[in-house]
């Protein structure tokens, strides 16, 4: 765990990594010698504990710009840890698609949107968020001070009423 100064992008998608490996990676990305700018862990069943370890390491991972935790078993505990770390790290892109997230996760993220100056892109596809949660995220993304410019919410299964509400929220942001 002496760091990885020359390695900038690490794709470990679909490698059957578990919580223990996630913990080891967390220690490495917190090193001041770590040069990682992108960490892709999608498709690994990190469990909530492993994903939370990675989320908890964000405040020490000053150079990390892209983090992909899609299909990792991330839950509300992980999202809360990520949301609180977002204001103190330089993360620009975060992928959480394919995790069984609820509207509580949307609320946890939305609360922090105003304080986050680096996050530009957030992927929440195939998460189970309802139209209400999607609407809360959209409204928070449209608030002054929010840096998020791309918000992915595909497969949100929005009905006509939900689409109308989202359109109204977008109009209020103009």
N, C-alpha and C positions, 0 to 999 in steps of 0.2 A: 504494500500500500504506500509506496513512495511516490505515487502520482503517475501521470502519463503525459508528460509535457509535449510530446510530438504527435500524439494521437488526438485528432480533433473530432472525428465522427466515429461512433461505435454503434453498429446495427446488430442487435442481438435478438431480433424478432424470431419467434417460433423455435426457441432453443431448449425448451423444457426447463428453463431456469425456475428456481423456487425462491422462497422467502430468504433462505440463508445467503444465496448468491446476491439477492437484492441488497441485503445488509452489507455485504462486502463491497458491492459497487457504490453504495452510499458513502462508505468510509473513503473510498478512492476519489469520488467526485468532490468531496469536501477538502481535499488536499490543495494547498496553495500551489502545488506543482502540477495539478491536473489541467490539461489544455483542452478538455472535451468541450465542444460547443453544441454537439448533438448526441443524444442518447435515445436509442430506439429499443424499447423493451416489449413491444406489442406481441400478443399471442403467447406470452409466458404466464403461467398461473402463479403469479407472485404472492397471491393471497392478499387480503387487506393488510396484514402485518408487513409483508415485504414491500408492497406499494407505499405504505405509510413511511417506511424507512427511507425510501427514495424521496418521498415528498418532504420529509423532515430534513433531508440533507440539502435542500434547495438554497437555504439562506447562506450556506457556506460554498455553494457552487457558483462563484461569481461569473465564470465564463460561459456557463451552460445557457444556450439560447433556445434550443428545441428539445422537448421531452415528450416522448410518445409512450403512454401507458394504456393504449387501447387493448381490450380483451385481456386484461390482467387480473381481474377480480377486484379492482378498486371499488370501494364503497364510500359511504358518506363520511366515514372517519378519514379516509384518504383525501377526499375532496376538501374537507375542512382544513386539513394540514396544508394542502396545496394552496388553498385560498388565502390562508394567513401568511404563507411564505411568499406569495406573489408580489407583495409590496416591497419586499426587501431583497429580491433577486432580480436578475436581468433577463428572465425567461421571456421570450418573444412569441413562442408557439407552444401550445399544449394540446396533446391529443388524448382524449379520454373516451373515445368511441367504443361501443361494444361492451361497456360495463353496465351492470344493473343499477343505474342511478335513478333517484327519485327527485321529486321537486324540492326536497330538502337540499339536495346537491346544488340545484339551480339557485336556491336562496343563498347558500353559503358562498357561492361564487359572486352572485349579484351584489351582495353586501360589500364586497371588496373591490368591485370594478372601479369605483371612483378614486381609490388610492393607488391603483396599479398603473404605473407609467410606462412599463415596457411591453406588457402582453398585447400582441397585435392580432393573433389568430388563435381561435379556440374551437376544437373539434369535439362535438358532443353527439355525433351520429349514433343511431341504434342504441340509445341508452335507456329508453323507457320514460323519458321526461314527458310530462303531459303538456298540452297546449298552454296551460296556466304557467308551468315552469318555464317553458320556452318564451312566453310573453314577458315574464319577469326578467329573464336574461336580456331580451331585446330592449326592454325599457331601460335597464341599467346600462347597456352598451351605448344607448343614445344620450346618456347624461353627459353634461359638460365635464371634462376632466378624464373621461374614460378613454383609454388608448386603443381598445379593441376595435379593429376595423373589419375583421372577418370573423363571422360566427356561423359555424356549421351545425345545423339542426336537422339533417335529413332523416327521414323515416320517423318523424315526430307524429305522423298520422293525424294531422290537423284537419278538423272539420271546417265547414263553411264559416261558422261563428268564430272559431279560433283564428282562421285566416283573416277575417274582418278585424278582429282585435289586434292582430299583429300589424296589419296595414295601418290601423289608427295609431298604434304606438310609433310606427315608422314616420307617419305624417307629423306627429308631435315633435319628432326629432329634427325636422327640417326647419 
